[in-house]
Amino acid sequence: MVSANKEMVVYCFDTLVAHYNSEEAPPPAFDEGQHPLFVTWKKVVNGSEPRLRGCIGTLEARWLINGFKDYALNSALRDRRFPPIQAKELPFLECTVSILTDYETANHYLDWEIGKHGMIIEFADPDYNTRRSATYLPEVAANEGWTKTEAIDSLMRKAGYNGIITESLRKRIRLTRYQSTLCSMHYGDYVSYVRESRGAAPSIVGAKPSDH
């Protein structure tokens, strides 16, 4: 099984830097394979808690190289919840890559463990007679300090459901749980890695050097 590793995070940073410079990213230094994956960008300002700046991925297996290339950019530039990340924000960014594994159908909406499982919920919206679905990665509920029920209710809102959340509606949820491996790196660590492995720090057109 392929696990998330720092070369994957480096490739996501490389892809974003290359985008700002209108050039191609260097070839990645990890093995190809097919897995569901997510890329998460957070911003750290003045030593505060990292704040989400974008998170997009796929629950379907993708070839890793193209997958990380696509979702590094999609999550940085096309997450509708946030404005696109600008080049000047790079020094404050932290990137996390997640590779999803061990999909299992849960017996009911509480049949998962906080901090261990991510979950995909699917349910019928009784107000609009439409199917709704959404997912949270395994670390989300733990990071937010939610109970299982709070996490499920938040996920129903994320799926676009605006009606009253009742226990009977929760019980009709189809829940798939999964696990993930993840690897995170701050931009400063990425710069150090590139300097050591390639002999020069990355430079961004129109952005200040990160050493100043």
C-alpha positions as CSV (number, residue, x, y, z in Angstrom):
1,M,0.0,0.0,0.0
2,V,1.2,3.5,-0.9
3,S,1.4,5.9,2.1
4,A,1.4,9.7,1.9
5,N,5.0,11.0,2.0
6,K,6.9,14.3,1.9
7,E,7.8,13.9,-1.8
8,M,4.1,14.1,-2.5
9,V,3.8,17.3,-0.5
10,V,6.9,18.7,-2.3
11,Y,5.2,18.0,-5.6
12,C,2.1,19.9,-4.6
13,F,4.2,22.9,-3.6
14,D,6.2,22.5,-6.9
15,T,2.9,22.4,-8.8
16,L,1.6,25.6,-7.2
17,V,5.0,27.5,-7.6
18,A,5.2,26.4,-11.2
19,H,1.6,27.7,-11.7
20,Y,2.6,31.2,-10.5
21,N,5.7,31.1,-12.7
22,S,3.8,29.8,-15.7
23,E,6.2,26.8,-16.1
24,E,6.1,23.1,-15.6
25,A,6.7,21.5,-12.2
26,P,9.8,19.3,-11.9
27,P,9.0,15.5,-12.2
28,P,7.8,14.1,-8.9
29,A,10.0,11.8,-6.7
30,F,7.4,9.2,-5.7
31,D,6.1,6.0,-7.2
32,E,3.0,6.0,-9.3
33,G,-0.1,4.2,-8.2
34,Q,-3.9,4.7,-8.0
35,H,-5.6,5.9,-4.9
36,P,-8.3,8.3,-3.7
37,L,-6.5,11.4,-2.5
38,F,-7.0,14.9,-1.0
39,V,-4.8,18.1,-0.9
40,T,-5.4,20.5,1.9
41,W,-3.8,24.0,2.1
42,K,-3.8,25.9,5.4
43,K,-2.4,29.3,6.2
44,V,-0.3,30.0,9.4
45,V,-0.1,33.7,10.4
46,N,1.9,35.0,13.4
47,G,2.1,31.6,15.0
48,S,-1.7,31.3,15.1
49,E,-3.5,28.0,14.6
50,P,-3.4,27.1,10.9
51,R,-6.6,28.2,9.1
52,L,-8.0,26.3,6.2
53,R,-7.4,27.9,2.8
54,G,-8.6,25.1,0.5
55,C,-9.3,21.4,0.5
56,I,-10.4,19.4,-2.5
57,G,-9.8,15.8,-3.5
58,T,-11.4,12.7,-5.0
59,L,-13.1,9.7,-3.4
60,E,-12.3,7.7,-6.6
61,A,-8.9,6.2,-7.3
62,R,-6.7,8.5,-9.4
63,W,-3.2,8.0,-10.8
64,L,-1.2,9.8,-8.0
65,I,0.9,12.1,-10.2
66,N,-1.9,13.6,-12.2
67,G,-4.2,13.5,-9.1
68,F,-1.8,15.5,-6.9
69,K,-1.1,17.9,-9.8
70,D,-4.9,18.5,-10.4
71,Y,-5.9,18.8,-6.8
72,A,-3.0,20.9,-5.6
73,L,-4.2,23.5,-8.0
74,N,-7.9,22.9,-7.6
75,S,-7.7,23.1,-3.8
76,A,-5.5,26.2,-3.9
77,L,-7.4,28.1,-6.6
78,R,-10.9,26.7,-7.0
79,D,-12.3,25.9,-3.6
80,R,-15.5,27.9,-3.7
81,R,-15.4,28.6,0.0
82,F,-12.2,30.8,-0.3
83,P,-10.6,33.3,-2.7
84,P,-7.8,31.8,-4.8
85,I,-4.5,31.6,-3.0
86,Q,-2.1,34.3,-4.2
87,A,1.7,33.9,-4.7
88,K,2.4,36.3,-1.8
89,E,0.7,33.8,0.6
90,L,3.1,31.0,-0.2
91,P,5.5,31.7,2.8
92,F,2.6,31.2,5.2
93,L,1.2,28.0,3.7
94,E,1.1,24.5,5.0
95,C,0.2,21.6,2.7
96,T,-1.2,18.3,3.7
97,V,-1.7,15.3,1.3
98,S,-4.0,12.5,2.3
99,I,-4.3,9.1,0.7
100,L,-7.5,7.3,1.5
101,T,-7.7,3.6,2.3
102,D,-9.9,1.0,3.9
103,Y,-13.4,1.9,2.7
104,E,-16.1,0.2,4.8
105,T,-19.9,0.5,4.8
106,A,-20.9,1.5,8.4
107,N,-23.9,-0.2,10.1
108,H,-25.3,3.2,11.2
109,Y,-24.4,6.9,11.3
110,L,-22.5,6.5,14.6
111,D,-20.5,3.5,13.5
112,W,-17.1,5.2,13.2
113,E,-14.3,6.5,15.5
114,I,-13.3,10.2,15.9
115,G,-9.7,10.7,14.7
116,K,-9.5,7.3,13.0
117,H,-12.2,7.4,10.3
118,G,-13.2,9.8,7.7
119,M,-16.8,9.4,6.6
120,I,-18.9,9.8,3.4
121,I,-22.6,10.4,4.0
122,E,-25.4,10.0,1.5
123,F,-29.0,10.7,2.2
124,A,-32.2,11.9,0.6
125,D,-33.2,15.5,1.2
126,P,-36.9,15.3,2.3
127,D,-37.6,18.9,1.3
128,Y,-36.3,18.7,-2.3
129,N,-36.4,14.9,-3.0
130,T,-32.7,15.1,-4.0
131,R,-29.7,12.9,-3.0
132,R,-27.1,14.7,-1.0
133,S,-23.6,13.6,-0.1
134,A,-20.4,15.0,1.5
135,T,-17.2,13.9,3.2
136,Y,-14.9,14.8,6.0
137,L,-11.4,13.6,6.3
138,P,-10.4,11.6,9.5
139,E,-8.7,14.6,11.2
140,V,-11.6,17.0,10.8
141,A,-13.9,16.0,13.7
142,A,-11.0,15.6,16.1
143,N,-9.5,19.0,15.1
144,E,-12.9,20.7,15.6
145,G,-13.6,19.0,18.9
146,W,-16.9,17.7,17.7
147,T,-19.0,14.8,19.1
148,K,-20.0,12.2,16.5
149,T,-23.5,13.7,16.2
150,E,-22.1,17.2,15.8
151,A,-19.8,16.0,13.0
152,I,-22.7,14.3,11.2
153,D,-24.9,17.4,11.5
154,S,-22.1,19.6,10.2
155,L,-21.6,17.2,7.3
156,M,-25.3,17.3,6.4
157,R,-25.0,21.1,6.2
158,K,-21.8,20.7,4.1
159,A,-23.9,18.5,1.8
160,G,-26.3,21.4,1.3
161,Y,-29.2,20.4,3.5
162,N,-30.8,23.4,5.2
163,G,-33.8,21.8,6.8
164,I,-34.4,20.6,10.4
165,I,-32.0,17.7,11.3
166,T,-34.0,15.1,13.1
167,E,-32.9,11.8,14.6
168,S,-35.0,9.9,12.1
169,L,-33.3,11.7,9.2
170,R,-29.9,10.9,10.7
171,K,-30.9,7.2,10.9
172,R,-31.6,7.2,7.2
173,I,-28.0,8.2,6.4
174,R,-25.9,5.8,4.4
175,L,-22.4,6.1,5.9
176,T,-19.1,4.9,4.4
177,R,-16.1,5.2,6.7
178,Y,-12.5,5.2,5.5
179,Q,-9.0,5.8,6.9
180,S,-6.1,7.8,5.5
181,T,-2.4,8.3,5.7
182,L,-1.2,11.9,5.6
183,C,1.9,14.0,5.4
184,S,2.2,17.7,6.1
185,M,4.9,20.3,5.4
186,H,5.2,24.0,5.9
187,Y,6.5,26.2,3.0
188,G,9.7,26.9,5.0
189,D,10.4,23.2,5.2
190,Y,9.7,22.9,1.5
191,V,12.2,25.6,0.7
192,S,14.9,23.8,2.8
193,Y,14.1,20.5,1.1
194,V,14.4,22.1,-2.4
195,R,17.6,23.9,-1.5
196,E,19.2,20.7,-0.2
197,S,18.0,18.4,-3.0
198,R,18.3,20.8,-6.0
199,G,21.0,23.2,-4.9
200,A,18.8,26.4,-5.1
201,A,15.7,27.6,-3.3
202,P,12.5,28.0,-5.3
203,S,11.9,31.5,-6.6
204,I,8.5,32.9,-7.4
205,V,8.0,35.6,-10.1
206,G,6.8,38.8,-8.4
207,A,7.1,37.4,-4.9
208,K,9.7,38.4,-2.3
209,P,12.4,35.8,-1.6
210,S,11.5,33.8,1.5
211,D,14.8,34.5,3.2
212,H,14.1,38.1,3.9
